[in-house]
Amino acid sequence: MTHVVTEACIRCKYTDCVDVCPVDCFREGPNFLSIDPDECIDCAVCIPECPVNAILPEEDVPADQQHMIKINADLSKGWPSITKRKAPLPDADEWKDKTGKLSELKK
């Protein structure tokens, strides 16, 4: 199994998770992070680091977020690796508690 970044990350892009990942499986897009399922070793150290609880084990992804499994896999193929923490997006605090953000995802 792997871990999945859900819609909660969209328009926030907190990168606390990146600092603790031992295998550098995170990929960076314009306003979202994805996890490369081929690189993730299922260690779970990233989960408690996410301030918006956007990272879940694949088997725990709720039904309304199942589409994010494929999105993570697809986007991680074309996005660059991110290995160091960066500042979140400027308006992250305004978006962190919003739901239904899929339409905001920039690829």
C-alpha positions in Angstrom: 0.0 0.0 0.0 0.9 3.6 -0.3 -0.2 6.9 1.1 -2.4 9.4 -0.7 -2.7 13.2 -0.5 -6.3 14.2 -0.5 -8.2 17.3 -1.6 -7.4 19.0 1.7 -4.0 19.9 0.4 -5.3 21.8 -2.7 -4.5 25.5 -2.4 -2.6 25.0 0.8 0.5 23.0 0.0 2.0 22.9 3.5 5.2 21.0 3.1 5.9 19.8 6.7 5.5 16.3 5.4 8.4 16.7 2.9 11.0 17.2 5.7 10.2 13.8 7.3 9.9 11.6 4.2 12.8 9.2 4.2 12.4 8.3 0.5 11.6 11.7 -1.1 8.3 10.4 -2.5 6.5 13.8 -2.6 6.0 15.6 -5.9 5.2 19.3 -6.2 2.6 20.9 -8.4 1.5 24.5 -8.6 -1.0 24.3 -5.7 -0.9 20.7 -4.4 1.6 17.9 -3.4 1.2 14.4 -4.6 2.8 11.1 -3.4 4.5 8.9 -5.9 3.0 5.5 -5.1 6.1 3.7 -6.6 8.4 5.5 -4.2 6.3 5.6 -1.0 7.3 2.9 1.5 4.2 3.2 3.7 6.2 4.4 6.7 3.4 6.9 7.8 5.8 9.5 9.3 4.2 12.1 7.0 0.7 11.7 8.4 1.1 13.5 11.7 3.1 16.3 10.1 0.3 17.5 7.8 -1.5 20.4 9.5 -4.7 19.8 7.4 -4.8 16.0 7.7 -4.6 15.6 4.0 -2.5 12.4 4.0 -4.0 9.0 4.5 -3.1 5.4 3.9 -4.6 4.2 0.7 -6.8 1.7 2.5 -8.3 4.5 4.6 -9.1 7.0 1.9 -12.9 7.7 2.2 -15.2 7.0 -0.7 -15.5 10.7 -1.6 -11.7 10.9 -2.0 -11.0 7.7 -3.8 -10.4 9.6 -7.1 -7.3 11.1 -5.4 -5.5 7.7 -5.5 -5.4 7.9 -9.3 -4.7 11.7 -9.3 -1.7 11.2 -7.0 -0.3 8.4 -9.2 -0.9 10.4 -12.5 0.5 13.7 -11.3 3.5 12.3 -9.6 4.8 11.0 -13.0 5.2 14.6 -14.3 5.9 16.7 -11.3 9.3 17.3 -9.8 10.4 15.8 -6.5 10.3 18.1 -3.5 12.7 17.3 -0.7 12.9 20.5 1.4 10.2 22.3 3.3 8.9 25.5 1.7 6.5 28.2 2.8 2.8 27.2 2.2 0.8 29.1 -0.4 0.1 32.7 0.6 -3.6 32.2 1.1 -3.3 28.6 2.6 -4.9 29.6 5.9 -8.0 30.8 4.0 -8.3 27.5 2.2 -7.2 25.0 4.9 -10.7 24.3 6.2 -12.6 24.3 2.9 -13.8 21.1 1.3 -14.6 20.1 -2.3 -11.5 21.8 -3.7 -10.9 19.5 -6.6 -12.0 22.1 -9.1 -9.1 24.3 -7.8 -6.4 21.8 -8.6 -3.8 23.2 -11.0 -2.0 20.6 -13.0 
